[in-house]
Amino acid sequence: MLFIYYFFKGLKPINSTSNMNRNLGWLLNNCEPADYLLIKKIHDKESILQYIKYSITTGKVNPRLQKFLLSEYQIFEGNQGN
């Protein structure tokens, strides 16, 4: 029983002002102007990966990324007919 008491006694509350991990969306909105292009590139790459996982599991197409994926597909396939 004393073990549980000392275990909980040793826990400290979370310091909300400490430097915490942030997600890419927050970083994209609050980054330095010099870092914006790099963070935007990383954000786009990660959203494409998330979209692919979503499409594989559900079979649905996300309208936000439909144009981007179509343009990437056309670039990847090349101009085969003309």
Phi and psi in degrees as GROMACS dihedral restraints (atoms count N, CA, C in turn):
[ dihedral_restraints ]
;  ai    aj    ak    al  type     phi  dphi    fc
    3     4     5     6     1   -66.3    20    10
    4     5     6     7     1   -29.9    20    10
    6     7     8     9     1   -59.3    20    10
    7     8     9    10     1   -45.4    20    10
    9    10    11    12     1   -64.4    20    10
   10    11    12    13     1   -40.7    20    10
   12    13    14    15     1   -60.5    20    10
   13    14    15    16     1   -48.1    20    10
   15    16    17    18     1   -71.9    20    10
   16    17    18    19     1   -28.7    20    10
   18    19    20    21     1   -63.5    20    10
   19    20    21    22     1   -50.3    20    10
   21    22    23    24     1   -71.4    20    10
   22    23    24    25     1   -27.9    20    10
   24    25    26    27     1   -67.6    20    10
   25    26    27    28     1   -31.5    20    10
   27    28    29    30     1   -79.3    20    10
   28    29    30    31     1   -13.7    20    10
   30    31    32    33     1   -72.7    20    10
   31    32    33    34     1   140.4    20    10
   33    34    35    36     1  -115.7    20    10
   34    35    36    37     1   148.0    20    10
   36    37    38    39     1   -67.6    20    10
   37    38    39    40     1   155.7    20    10
   39    40    41    42     1   -73.8    20    10
   40    41    42    43     1   132.3    20    10
   42    43    44    45     1   -85.4    20    10
   43    44    45    46     1   109.3    20    10
   45    46    47    48     1   -74.7    20    10
   46    47    48    49     1   -12.6    20    10
   48    49    50    51     1   -92.4    20    10
   49    50    51    52     1    -1.7    20    10
   51    52    53    54     1   -73.2    20    10
   52    53    54    55     1   166.7    20    10
   54    55    56    57     1   -75.5    20    10
   55    56    57    58     1   107.5    20    10
   57    58    59    60     1  -105.3    20    10
   58    59    60    61     1   159.6    20    10
   60    61    62    63     1   -67.6    20    10
   61    62    63    64     1   138.6    20    10
   63    64    65    66     1  -116.7    20    10
   64    65    66    67     1   156.8    20    10
   66    67    68    69     1   -86.3    20    10
   67    68    69    70     1   170.5    20    10
   69    70    71    72     1   -67.8    20    10
   70    71    72    73     1   -31.5    20    10
   72    73    74    75     1   -63.1    20    10
   73    74    75    76     1   -44.2    20    10
   75    76    77    78     1   -64.3    20    10
   76    77    78    79     1   -43.3    20    10
   78    79    80    81     1   -64.3    20    10
   79    80    81    82     1   -37.1    20    10
   81    82    83    84     1   -64.5    20    10
   82    83    84    85     1   -37.4    20    10
   84    85    86    87     1   -79.5    20    10
   85    86    87    88     1   -25.3    20    10
   87    88    89    90     1  -119.2    20    10
   88    89    90    91     1    18.8    20    10
   90    91    92    93     1   -86.3    20    10
   91    92    93    94     1   169.3    20    10
   93    94    95    96     1   -71.1    20    10
   94    95    96    97     1   148.0    20    10
   96    97    98    99     1   -58.7    20    10
   97    98    99   100     1   -31.4    20    10
   99   100   101   102     1   -69.2    20    10
  100   101   102   103     1   -26.6    20    10
  102   103   104   105     1   -94.6    20    10
  103   104   105   106     1    -3.6    20    10
  105   106   107   108     1   -60.1    20    10
  106   107   108   109     1   -46.0    20    10
  108   109   110   111     1   -63.9    20    10
  109   110   111   112     1   -40.1    20    10
  111   112   113   114     1   -64.9    20    10
  112   113   114   115     1   -44.7    20    10
  114   115   116   117     1   -67.8    20    10
  115   116   117   118     1   -36.8    20    10
  117   118   119   120     1   -63.1    20    10
  118   119   120   121     1   -41.0    20    10
  120   121   122   123     1   -63.6    20    10
  121   122   123   124     1   -44.5    20    10
  123   124   125   126     1   -64.7    20    10
  124   125   126   127     1   -42.6    20    10
  126   127   128   129     1   -61.7    20    10
  127   128   129   130     1   -44.4    20    10
  129   130   131   132     1   -63.4    20    10
  130   131   132   133     1   -42.2    20    10
  132   133   134   135     1   -62.7    20    10
  133   134   135   136     1   -43.3    20    10
  135   136   137   138     1   -68.3    20    10
  136   137   138   139     1   -37.1    20    10
  138   139   140   141     1   -68.4    20    10
  139   140   141   142     1   -32.6    20    10
  141   142   143   144     1   -65.4    20    10
  142   143   144   145     1   -42.7    20    10
  144   145   146   147     1   -63.1    20    10
  145   146   147   148     1   -41.2    20    10
  147   148   149   150     1   -65.1    20    10
  148   149   150   151     1   -37.7    20    10
  150   151   152   153     1   -65.2    20    10
  151   152   153   154     1   -41.3    20    10
  153   154   155   156     1   -62.7    20    10
  154   155   156   157     1   -43.9    20    10
  156   157   158   159     1   -61.6    20    10
  157   158   159   160     1   -41.7    20    10
  159   160   161   162     1   -62.9    20    10
  160   161   162   163     1   -44.1    20    10
  162   163   164   165     1   -66.1    20    10
  163   164   165   166     1   -38.8    20    10
  165   166   167   168     1   -66.0    20    10
  166   167   168   169     1   -42.2    20    10
  168   169   170   171     1   -76.9    20    10
  169   170   171   172     1   -36.2    20    10
  171   172   173   174     1  -104.9    20    10
  172   173   174   175     1   -25.4    20    10
  174   175   176   177     1    80.5    20    10
  175   176   177   178     1     6.8    20    10
  177   178   179   180     1   -98.3    20    10
  178   179   180   181     1   156.5    20    10
  180   181   182   183     1  -106.5    20    10
  181   182   183   184     1   129.2    20    10
  183   184   185   186     1   -82.6    20    10
  184   185   186   187     1   118.9    20    10
  186   187   188   189     1   -62.3    20    10
  187   188   189   190     1   -27.5    20    10
  189   190   191   192     1   -62.5    20    10
  190   191   192   193     1   -34.5    20    10
  192   193   194   195     1  -107.0    20    10
  193   194   195   196     1     6.5    20    10
  195   196   197   198     1   -64.1    20    10
  196   197   198   199     1   -46.1    20    10
  198   199   200   201     1   -63.1    20    10
  199   200   201   202     1   -43.3    20    10
  201   202   203   204     1   -62.0    20    10
  202   203   204   205     1   -45.4    20    10
  204   205   206   207     1   -66.6    20    10
  205   206   207   208     1   -36.4    20    10
  207   208   209   210     1   -64.7    20    10
  208   209   210   211     1   -42.6    20    10
  210   211   212   213     1   -66.7    20    10
  211   212   213   214     1   -39.6    20    10
  213   214   215   216     1   -63.8    20    10
  214   215   216   217     1   -38.9    20    10
  216   217   218   219     1   -64.3    20    10
  217   218   219   220     1   -43.8    20    10
  219   220   221   222     1   -64.4    20    10
  220   221   222   223     1   -38.3    20    10
  222   223   224   225     1   -66.5    20    10
  223   224   225   226     1   -42.8    20    10
  225   226   227   228     1   -65.0    20    10
  226   227   228   229     1   -42.8    20    10
  228   229   230   231     1   -78.1    20    10
  229   230   231   232     1   -26.6    20    10
  231   232   233   234     1    80.6    20    10
  232   233   234   235     1   176.4    20    10
  234   235   236   237     1   -89.7    20    10
  235   236   237   238     1    88.6    20    10
  237   238   239   240     1   -83.8    20    10
  238   239   240   241     1   -30.5    20    10
  240   241   242   243     1   -92.3    20    10
  241   242   243   244     1   -25.9    20    10
